[in-house]
């Protein structure tokens, strides 16, 4: 092609708005100046901290003005239908990647970078071998500007505190217990480990001591159940529990066990517990105890992925409801069910993983089925996050809600 | 009325959010205050520490009631927290807020206070605060110093149309408009043609071929579509833009944009000659009772002699002219009227788009840039009156920027009637 001919071809204009956003904010991608009524593919590419490439794409047809927007209907790709955020939530490892990958941001002080591109035609593979017609870079942040991140290493407790910016006023707080078996160091977890952590937060000068809530996913939810029912030391203001189980493996305090023996209990049961819950409840009752959920004294939000293959989230929630109702405390309990959602209900637009590799113990990698179908799981993440934020705001900021939009 | 610090009224913090918390400087944000009791008096304040260590602030007074807040801006204008930023009391006079390092964001702290405060904010405890980042550069835009006095800004990969960006008499290399253009899909080359190293050390001003060299650099650049280059001048930069657009045999512009400038200049003159001509009629300089200097009459009345104004009848590319009707520094309006007449007589007035803004001064900057009515213009050790009124000038900045981007998209991207939605950056 001569350079004169090249000159007369003007590139399409691809714009992402906003180019920088928090991970739970929406964006819009717009492509203009395309030839009308032709096939194009919108593509997003992300290089993870582990150096794996992740991608998502959708097939579109430009309209008569030569424009494509993701609110348009897509019939093919990693997502279908009218899905403006599909380029994020349907992200998956590129063909040829290692198996069982999971995308998690370890350094929250830097953004996730996505290259959003438009290609000619309806492509399914080979994106990196072709030059896109246009590209833009989008940043997605876990931290807003001004948020301070402080590592905590106090009284054997290890964690991170995040402070909202600006004010000197004490603030309400959320304590997040977010981990699963195998992800913690093999240290002995004394019964007071989580109580100590809670008190470190509660006693901090910038924290309103009677406004400390807990958010837990998976085993973190179990910790929340324990603290809300058994702890004599800790009184959470409210709890958000996502896909946790409420059983106490030995009937003793959960964390009087050494971590290794706890793991052993979990592994012994995990092969059987779904069956046990569904078909052999009587056996469970013989061999297991549960946290007495009727003892809760704070509001609790249960989030259940109905297709959770790791924890029988629905059965657990049913049982918790039964116990709480029997104690006359159902006004404290709120429940959100998400059909088609799996175990790992994360923040909005995070990619969905049905199966990933997991270090069960040192040198022992297994493939764990978390469950969920991508589209309903992603919808669950979007819906539950907003409801969780509203729930925390309701219980931790106690002034009557009156919004003032300036 | 109890002193706010001792009041028991609002013991608990309220909930403040600004969305988005990171944005380009030409994008809007929304401010939301929640959990404040009805009837509460609130002050929302923005605060910024500039690169040269000055403090700027703006604030608005609100009352929370069941029908919503009543603010001291006309209606409800969250962007006023930016465009009405002004130096805090006690600051050096004549300051102007301009971002020199475009690779870092401008950080603005937005806070909410109990009561209707107008001063002494540092002695009060904010009920809540957020930090907002305002960026001149989108992710992916690269900043490429070309020489020590020119910078190119470009997002990549791919080929782009380009804009040659010229500022005015204050000189220095101001990259912020060019980096915004690059964030919107236009490669941009900003030139320091008045105060670069060569001029500073030898005293020699740039010749006209300086601009032609810059143009050719763009034209031949592998990432630039050589047939789609525009020039955008503000103030003195307008003089150069019009000169090149009409007379240069080398520079072939797809379109041109002129803000707050004029076509009045010695047509055969170099940059040096033009500068001297601009300052000749010193007797026309006026000074207000506040010692503010008005330069606009220096080149008035519009000459009848064609040797002293660019022959607009010879212009061959579309031209957008933006004029503040209260411009106290350049006779932009008088010049625009004369240009219009020249083009009507020559039959090329269809190329001209003229945008005039009442109560708008000389420094028509990107949207939400803080408005200043006067500032010290280096190298002159005087306070220059730019003109305009805060709200009208700020609205003009917003409107002109949007229309200029549309103008550039139309001519550099062949995008006619492109849709402008609330979601786009325009």
Interface residues (C-beta under 8 A of the other chain):
Chain A: X6 X7 X8 X10 X11 X13 X14 X15 X17 X18 X19 X20 X21 X22 X25 X28 X30 X32 X33 X65 X67 X111 X113 X115 X131 X132 X133 X134 X135 X136 X137 X138 X139 X141 X144 X145 X146 X164 X165 X166 X167 X168 X169 X170 X171 X172 X208 X393 X397 X398 X399 X400 X401 X402 X403 X404 X405 X406
Chain B: X12 X13 X14 X15 X19 X20 X21 X22 X23 X24 X27 X30 X31 X32 X33 X34 X35 X36 X37 X38 X42 X44 X60 X62 X64 X66 X68 X69 X71 X76 X78 X105 X107 X109 X111 X125 X126 X127 X128 X129 X130 X131 X132 X133 X135 X138 X139 X140 X155 X156 X157 X158 X159 X160 X161 X183 X184 X185 X225 X226 X227 X228 X409 X412 X413 X414 X415 X418 X419 X423 X424 X425
